[in-house]
């Protein structure tokens, strides 16, 4: 499995939905790249339903925990978004997703 993270963004403007699909290996380091994409998507379509799908990625436990904290707080880390804009997103993972430790 590759150590890189690949992100695919799908935006449905008519139904105000955004899905960001991650593949590869999501680590605490690559999580910052994902945050940047989430921030840009949120800026383009504020108020849209945003879903992050990590079911096809290998996700480090620390990265998943950080992602969950952001989802619960509705804010990205300050270094990613100094304005601390509200961002609402859900996380899709599955039992098939490999949790790396």
N, C-alpha and C positions, 0 to 999 in steps of 0.2 A: 504494500500500500504506500502511496506517495505521502510524503511529509507536507506537501503543499495543500492549501485549501482552495477549492474552486467554488465560486459563488455564481449562481444564476438568478437574475432578478426578473420576475414576471409581474407586469403592472396591468391591471384591467381598469382603465379609466372610467368606463361606464358604470361598473359596480363598485368602484372605489376599493379595490382589493389589491394587495401587494403580497407576493410570495417570494421569499429569498430561500433558495435551496442550496445547501452546503454539501459538498462532497470532498472526500479526502480526509485529512487529519486536522481536526479543530483543537488547537492548543490555546493556552493562555496568551501566547504571543500572536497567533493568527486571529484570535478573537478581536483584537484591535482593528484588523482589516474589516471584519464583519461589522463591527460597530460603525465604522466609517460609511459602509454601504447602507446600513440601517438609517443613519443620520441623513444621508442624501435622499433616500427614498421618502423619509418622513417629511423632509423639506419640500419635495416635489408634490406630495399628495397628503397634506396635513389632514388628519381625521380619518384617513383610510384604515381599513382593516389590514393589519400587517402580520404576516405569519412567517416564522423562521423554521424551515424544515431541515432538521439535522438527522433525519432517519437514515440517510444514505452516507453518513460520515462516521468516522471513528472520533469520538469526543472524549477528551481528557476530563476526568471528574472535576478538576478545578475550573476548567472552562465552562462546563455545564452549570456549576454552582454560580459562577459569576454572571452567566447569561440569565439564569433564573432570578438572581437578585435584581438585575436591571429590569426584567419583566415585571417584577412585583413592585419596584419603586417607581416605574414609569419614567425613568431617566437613564441616560447613558452616562458612563464615567465622565467626570469633569474634563479630563484631557482630550476626550473626543468631542464633547459638546459643552463648551464653557458657558453657553447661554442657559444650559439645563432645561431645554425645551421638553415638554411632555411628549413622550413617545409610548404608544400602547402597542404591544406585540405579544403574540402567543408563540409558544415553542412546540413544534411537532417532532416527536421522537417516537420510536417504536421499539418493541421488544427485540426486533431484528437488528437494531442499531448496536454496534459494538462499542462498549464503554471501555476506553483504554485507561490504565492506571499509571 
